Structures are given as structure tokens and as C-alpha cells.
């Protein structure tokens, strides 16, 4: 069915740049799709089969296929791949338990012959949720640095507010280079990681000062220590940062 729909659409809309939007159920794919189309969050329900929308982005006419993420639907993803120039994989940054499944799906995508020339964008969604995985943690667990034959970019985002989505598409819009891991793509990954890690370090320190006995504090611990590992240059600054936070909270 996916092959038939995709071919019919391609026949009538040959000029569109095709993007497939994939990810596990509840990752936020449909919310992201309609943020691009309507520029607002809309009420969505689990996608059965696929949604397809087209919209203008910069000088491109994009045709985006949102594919259902339930376990029974994932085997059908490959029937939509033909003719796709970009793949967007949406990760639920709060769902640590199923990240290995997302990783398995990512590497199946990379192995697809239909996608051998496709660029890969990974949205680490739900970054607004306390205790979520940082972009650095998601990237590390997906082993993104091992990807050598596809240009890729990972982007922090919040589908509900639209934050980070335009930056992700801008990364896809970057002109192709002979080297699939061109420094422009890698440097964007680094910038996002550093910003995200700094935010998690400061958040943990603030919570430690304001509510040191709160049970909720433990939810910040994994992302805090992962941020320290990913961004060790900040370790000497921790005492100064803590002192500044203590002084600030006492003055407020």
C-alpha cells in the first residue's frame, strides 16, 4: 500500500523534495509535521498508515510523509523510501527504555538501498521535559559518530512549541559535499551539545541549592553526570557556578 501511495503521489507531484518522517509511536512525529505545515501545535492521534503534507521551505517544495510508529507498522516504512532525499528520525528524549529500538531502526534505515544517498536528520524531541536525555546522551547512545556514508545532523527540539525545528531543516538544506561528515554538520552537532549540556549542569546545580532534599533531584543526576563527561571543560568552573547560584538565590 505504501508503494502504491508513494508512486501515485510522485506521479502527480514530481517536483517535490520527498522527506520521510519516522520514529517510534508517541515520539511526536505528527506534531512536528503540522508545526511545519501550520506553524502551530495541533491535537493529534496515533498515525495509522501515513500522513502526507506539502509545504514551502526556503526555495524548496517539500513533500513530507509522516509514517506510523507502532511496532506493527514499522516494517512498512521501507515501502515509502523510494525517491526520498531526506529522512527525519524523531526520538522521544524521555523514553530511555526504547532508545535501543530507535537505534535499531536507524541502522536499518542507513542500510536501505533506496536511501543510500539520503541525508539523515535526528530530532531529539521533548527537550522541555525535566529529566529528559540531552542531545549529547542521545547522540552517544545512537553511536552517531560511526555513521560515515550519510550526512547527518542531530537537533534538540520541542515539537509542542516548535523550538529547534527550523534549525533542523536548515541543516538538511545545507548544500551537499563530497565528505558525508562535512565539518558544517559536525560543528552544528557540537554547538547543540555544548548548549544542551551547559543547561543541564546549571539546572542540576540550581535544583541542588533550592531543594537539596527533594526526591525529584535524583531525576537530574544521570543527565548531569553525562553532561560532565561530554563537556569536561566545565568541571573546574563548578565551584564558581555553585557560589554564583547560591548568592543569586539568596538575593532574590
C-alpha positions in Angstrom: 0.0 0.0 0.0 2.8 2.4 0.9 4.5 1.8 -2.5 1.2 2.5 -4.3 0.5 5.7 -2.4 4.1 6.9 -2.8 4.1 6.2 -6.6 0.8 7.9 -7.2 1.9 11.0 -5.3 5.2 11.1 -7.1 3.4 10.9 -10.4 1.2 13.9 -9.7 3.8 15.8 -7.6 7.2 15.1 -9.3 8.7 18.5 -8.4 8.6 18.0 -4.6 11.6 17.1 -2.4 10.5 14.0 -0.6 11.1 13.6 3.1 10.1 10.6 5.2 9.4 11.3 8.9 9.8 8.2 11.1 10.2 7.3 14.7 8.5 5.1 17.4 5.0 5.8 18.4 4.5 8.8 20.7 7.7 10.4 19.6 6.0 13.5 18.3 6.2 13.0 14.5 2.7 14.2 13.6 3.1 17.2 15.9 6.3 18.1 14.1 4.7 17.7 10.7 1.9 20.1 11.5 4.3 22.6 13.1 5.9 22.8 9.7 2.7 23.0 7.8 0.5 25.2 10.1 3.2 26.7 12.4 1.2 25.6 15.4 0.7 22.6 17.7 -2.4 20.6 16.8 -4.2 17.8 18.6 -3.0 14.5 17.0 -3.9 10.8 17.4 -1.7 7.8 16.7 -0.9 7.7 12.9 -2.4 4.6 11.3 -0.5 4.2 8.0 0.7 7.6 6.9 0.0 11.3 6.7 1.4 13.4 3.8 1.6 17.2 3.5 3.5 19.5 1.3 4.8 23.0 2.1 7.4 25.5 1.0 10.7 25.8 2.8 13.3 28.4 1.7 13.4 27.7 -2.0 12.3 24.1 -1.7 8.9 22.5 -2.2 8.8 19.8 0.4 6.6 16.7 0.5 6.8 15.2 3.9 5.5 11.7 4.7 4.7 11.0 8.4 4.7 7.3 9.0 3.0 5.4 11.8 5.4 4.3 14.5 3.6 1.4 16.1 5.5 -1.9 16.1 3.2 -3.5 13.6 3.6 -0.5 11.2 7.4 -0.2 11.2 8.1 -3.0 8.7 6.1 -0.9 6.1 8.4 2.1 6.4 10.7 0.8 3.7 7.9 0.8 1.2 7.9 4.7 1.3 11.7 5.1 0.9 12.0 5.2 -2.8 12.8 8.7 -4.1 13.4 10.2 -0.6 16.2 12.7 -0.4 15.9 13.2 3.4 15.0 11.0 6.4 13.9 12.6 9.7 14.0 10.3 12.7 12.2 11.6 15.8 13.4 10.4 19.2 11.4 10.7 22.4 14.1 12.1 24.7 12.2 10.9 27.7 12.0 7.3 26.6 15.3 5.8 27.6 14.0 2.2 27.6 13.1 2.2 23.9 16.1 4.1 22.6 17.8 0.8 21.6 14.8 0.1 19.4 15.1 3.5 17.8 18.8 2.8 17.3 18.0 -0.5 15.5 15.5 1.3 13.2 18.1 4.0 12.4 20.7 1.5 11.3 18.1 -0.4 9.2 17.3 2.9 7.5 21.0 3.5 6.9 21.3 0.1 5.3 18.4 0.6 2.9 19.5 0.7 -0.8 16.6 3.2 -1.5 18.2 5.7 1.0 21.9 5.3 0.1 22.1 9.0 -0.9 19.7 10.4 1.7 20.6 12.9 4.4 19.6 12.0 7.9 18.2 14.4 10.5 17.5 13.2 14.0 15.2 15.3 16.2 15.8 14.8 19.9 12.2 15.8 20.9 10.7 16.7 24.2 13.7 18.6 25.4 11.3 20.7 27.6 10.6 17.7 29.9 12.6 17.7 33.1 15.0 14.7 33.3 15.0 14.0 29.6 18.1 12.8 27.8 20.4 15.5 26.5 21.3 15.7 22.8 24.8 14.5 23.7 23.4 11.5 25.5 21.0 10.6 22.6 23.8 11.0 20.1 26.2 8.9 22.2 23.7 6.1 22.6 22.8 6.1 18.9 26.6 6.0 18.1 26.1 8.7 15.5 29.8 9.3 15.1 30.1 5.8 13.5 27.9 7.0 10.5 30.3 7.6 7.6 28.3 7.1 4.5 25.4 9.5 5.1 25.4 13.3 6.0 23.7 13.5 9.4 22.6 16.1 11.9 21.1 15.8 15.4 18.9 18.6 16.7 17.3 19.4 20.1 13.7 20.3 19.7 10.3 20.7 21.4 7.5 19.8 18.9 4.9 21.5 21.0 6.5 24.9 20.8 8.3 24.4 17.5 11.7 25.2 19.1 14.6 23.7 17.2 12.6 22.6 14.1 13.7 25.3 11.7 17.3 24.8 12.7 17.0 21.1 11.9 15.6 21.8 8.4 18.3 24.4 7.8 20.8 21.7 8.5 19.2 19.5 5.9 19.2 22.4 3.5 23.0 22.8 3.7 24.4 22.0 0.3 25.9 18.5 -0.2 29.6 17.9 0.0 31.8 15.0 -1.1 32.5 14.2 2.5 29.2 13.0 4.1 30.5 14.1 7.5 31.3 17.7 6.4 32.5 19.9 9.3 29.5 22.2 9.0 27.2 19.3 10.0 29.5 18.2 12.8 30.0 21.7 14.2 26.3 22.2 14.5 26.1 18.9 16.4 28.8 20.2 18.7 27.2 23.6 19.3 23.9 22.0 20.2 25.5 19.5 22.6 27.5 22.2 24.4 24.5 24.4 24.8 22.3 21.5 26.0 24.9 20.2 28.4 25.5 23.6 30.0 21.8 23.9 30.5 21.6 20.6 32.3 24.6 21.3 34.5 23.1 24.7 35.6 19.7 23.1 36.1 21.1 20.4 38.4 23.1 23.0 40.4 20.1 25.3 40.8 17.9 22.4 42.0 20.6 21.2 44.4 20.7 24.7 46.0 16.9 25.3 46.1 15.7 21.8 47.1 18.6 19.6 48.1 16.4 17.1 49.8 13.8 16.9 47.1 13.2 13.3 45.7 12.8 14.9 42.2 16.5 15.8 42.4 17.5 12.3 41.5 15.9 12.6 38.1 18.5 15.2 37.2 21.5 13.1 38.2 22.0 10.9 35.1 21.9 13.8 32.6 24.1 15.9 34.9 26.9 13.4 35.0 26.6 12.6 31.3 26.9 16.3 30.7 30.1 16.5 32.7 31.5 13.6 30.7 30.6 15.2 27.4 31.7 18.7 28.4 34.6 18.2 31.0 35.9 21.7 30.5 33.2 23.0 32.8 34.3 20.8 35.8 36.8 23.4 37.2 34.0 26.0 37.0 31.6 24.0 39.1 32.5 25.7 42.5 32.3 29.1 41.0 29.0 28.3 39.3 27.6 26.9 42.5 28.7 30.0 44.5 27.1 32.3 42.0 23.8 30.4 42.1 23.8 30.4 46.0 24.4 34.2 46.0 21.8 34.8 43.4 19.1 32.7 45.1 19.8 34.4 48.5 19.4 37.8 46.9 16.2 37.1 45.2 
